[in-house]
Amino acid sequence: MNLEHIQETLKTVQYYHNVNIVQTFEKEDGTSIRVKCIENTRTLEVSYSASETIERYETIEEAAVAIEQYLNLEITT
């Protein structure tokens, strides 16, 4: 998924900040990222399933870059 598509998706999530919309980005290995806008703010909350961590981003651009990097990260075993 390219950066522009991720940004457009996040714009939709952020636009509807007053309702509970969650967008999931899933990798082929089954790990995923869940993104939601914290209610009544413009802050995007990104939850990583693999590490069980949560990061918050104030801008769509920052969140999109983090998501793109995660989705393009190759997992080596």
C-alpha positions in Angstrom: 0.0 0.0 0.0 1.4 3.3 -1.0 1.8 6.4 1.2 -0.9 8.4 -0.6 -3.5 5.7 -0.1 -2.7 5.4 3.6 -3.0 9.2 3.9 -6.4 9.2 2.2 -7.6 6.4 4.5 -6.4 8.3 7.6 -8.1 11.5 6.4 -11.4 9.6 6.5 -10.7 8.3 10.0 -9.7 11.7 11.3 -12.7 13.5 9.6 -15.1 11.3 11.5 -13.4 11.9 14.9 -16.7 12.1 16.7 -17.6 8.5 16.0 -15.7 5.2 16.6 -14.2 4.2 13.3 -11.3 1.8 13.4 -9.2 1.0 10.3 -7.1 -2.1 10.2 -4.0 -2.6 8.1 -3.0 -6.3 7.9 0.2 -7.8 6.7 0.5 -11.2 5.0 2.0 -12.7 8.1 -1.2 -11.9 10.1 0.2 -9.0 12.1 -1.8 -5.9 11.9 -2.1 -2.2 12.8 -5.3 -0.7 14.0 -5.9 3.0 13.7 -8.6 5.2 15.3 -9.0 8.8 16.0 -9.2 9.6 19.7 -12.8 10.8 20.2 -13.3 14.6 19.7 -9.7 15.2 18.9 -7.5 15.0 15.7 -5.0 12.6 17.4 -4.6 9.3 15.6 -4.0 6.3 17.8 -2.0 3.5 16.2 -2.0 0.0 17.8 0.5 -2.6 16.7 -0.7 -6.2 17.2 2.8 -7.8 17.1 4.4 -5.7 19.9 1.1 -4.7 21.6 2.3 -1.1 21.6 0.3 2.1 21.0 1.6 5.3 19.4 -0.2 8.5 19.0 0.3 11.0 16.1 -0.9 14.5 15.8 -0.6 14.6 12.0 -1.8 12.4 9.2 1.6 12.6 7.6 3.5 11.2 10.6 1.0 8.4 11.1 1.0 7.5 7.4 4.8 7.3 7.3 4.9 5.0 10.4 2.2 2.8 8.9 3.9 2.6 5.5 7.2 1.7 7.2 5.6 -1.0 9.2 3.7 -2.5 6.3 6.9 -2.6 4.2 9.1 -4.0 7.0 10.4 -7.5 6.0 10.2 -10.0 8.9 13.2 -12.3 9.0 13.2 -15.6 10.9 
